[in-house]
Amino acid sequence: MIVKKAERTVDEKLAPNGAGLFCKDKLLDVSGVSKKVRMFAHVKLEPGAAVEHHTHEGESETFYILSGTAEYNDNGMIYRITDGDVTFCPSGQGHGIKNVGKDDLHFIGLIVLD
């Protein structure tokens, strides 16, 4: 069993391939725990910030929205998502997310290797 504080790994940086600022807290150092999990993190996107559409190969990514309002790009299909929504992007598919609300968007991101 592991009990520890989340480790802030990226703080107030430009969103990758996107716009605006974001903050990522690594919730688990997956390198010593699992060979199947690449990322398990809490992500915060400021209003207007976005992670542009990108493709996952050899891995899937799931978002669990904690708070805020976003547009989720699922291979060109745009969905409005809010707290409690879950998204899933399988290997070989693409996705992106943009905070379209007035408040910060908070979500959990999980990347699992095939």
C-alpha positions as CSV (number, residue, x, y, z in Angstrom):
1,M,0.0,0.0,0.0
2,I,1.2,3.5,-0.8
3,V,-0.1,6.7,0.9
4,K,1.5,10.0,-0.1
5,K,0.8,13.6,-1.2
6,A,0.3,14.2,-4.9
7,E,3.5,15.5,-6.6
8,R,3.1,18.7,-8.7
9,T,5.0,17.9,-11.9
10,V,3.9,20.8,-14.2
11,D,2.8,24.0,-12.7
12,E,1.2,26.8,-14.8
13,K,2.8,25.9,-18.1
14,L,1.4,26.3,-21.6
15,A,-0.9,23.4,-22.4
16,P,0.8,20.8,-24.7
17,N,0.0,21.6,-28.4
18,G,-2.8,23.9,-27.2
19,A,-3.5,27.3,-25.6
20,G,-3.6,28.7,-22.2
21,L,-2.2,27.5,-18.9
22,F,-2.6,24.2,-17.1
23,C,-1.4,22.5,-14.0
24,K,-0.8,18.7,-13.6
25,D,-0.4,16.9,-10.3
26,K,1.0,13.4,-10.6
27,L,-1.2,11.3,-8.3
28,L,1.0,8.2,-8.4
29,D,4.6,7.6,-9.5
30,V,3.6,4.9,-11.9
31,S,7.2,4.0,-12.8
32,G,7.6,1.8,-9.7
33,V,4.0,0.6,-9.5
34,S,2.7,-0.6,-12.8
35,K,4.1,-1.4,-16.3
36,K,0.6,-0.7,-17.8
37,V,-0.1,2.8,-16.4
38,R,1.8,5.7,-18.0
39,M,-0.1,8.5,-16.3
40,F,-2.5,9.0,-13.4
41,A,-2.9,12.7,-12.7
42,H,-5.1,15.6,-11.6
43,V,-5.2,18.2,-14.4
44,K,-6.4,21.8,-14.1
45,L,-7.0,23.9,-17.3
46,E,-7.7,27.6,-16.8
47,P,-10.6,29.2,-18.7
48,G,-9.9,29.2,-22.5
49,A,-7.0,26.7,-22.1
50,A,-7.0,23.7,-24.4
51,V,-5.1,20.5,-25.2
52,E,-5.4,20.2,-29.0
53,H,-6.6,17.1,-30.7
54,H,-3.9,14.3,-30.7
55,T,-3.9,10.6,-31.4
56,H,-3.0,7.9,-28.9
57,E,-1.1,4.9,-30.3
58,G,-0.4,1.8,-28.1
59,E,-2.4,3.4,-25.2
60,S,-5.8,4.6,-24.1
61,E,-6.7,7.7,-22.1
62,T,-9.6,8.3,-19.8
63,F,-10.8,11.6,-18.4
64,Y,-13.0,11.9,-15.3
65,I,-14.4,15.5,-15.0
66,L,-14.3,16.7,-11.4
67,S,-15.6,20.3,-12.0
68,G,-16.0,22.9,-14.8
69,T,-17.3,22.9,-18.3
70,A,-15.4,21.7,-21.4
71,E,-15.7,20.9,-25.1
72,Y,-14.3,17.4,-25.7
73,N,-13.2,16.6,-29.3
74,D,-13.7,12.9,-30.0
75,N,-12.2,12.5,-33.5
76,G,-14.0,15.6,-34.7
77,M,-17.2,15.1,-32.8
78,I,-17.6,17.9,-30.2
79,Y,-19.3,17.1,-26.9
80,R,-20.0,19.5,-24.0
81,I,-18.9,17.8,-20.8
82,T,-19.2,18.8,-17.1
83,D,-18.6,17.3,-13.7
84,G,-19.3,13.6,-13.4
85,D,-18.7,12.9,-17.1
86,V,-16.2,10.3,-18.2
87,T,-14.5,10.2,-21.6
88,F,-12.5,7.3,-23.2
89,C,-10.0,7.5,-26.1
90,P,-8.9,4.0,-27.2
91,S,-5.5,3.3,-28.9
92,G,-5.5,4.5,-32.6
93,Q,-8.1,7.2,-31.9
94,G,-7.7,10.9,-31.1
95,H,-9.1,13.5,-28.7
96,G,-8.7,17.0,-27.3
97,I,-10.3,19.1,-24.6
98,K,-10.9,22.8,-24.1
99,N,-12.1,24.7,-21.0
100,V,-15.1,26.7,-22.2
101,G,-16.3,27.7,-18.7
102,K,-15.7,30.7,-16.6
103,D,-13.9,28.6,-13.9
104,D,-11.0,26.3,-13.9
105,L,-11.6,22.8,-15.3
106,H,-10.4,20.0,-13.1
107,F,-10.2,16.4,-14.2
108,I,-8.4,13.1,-13.6
109,G,-6.4,11.7,-16.5
110,L,-5.5,8.1,-16.8
111,I,-3.3,6.7,-19.6
112,V,-3.1,2.9,-19.8
113,L,-0.7,1.1,-22.1
114,D,-2.0,-1.7,-24.4
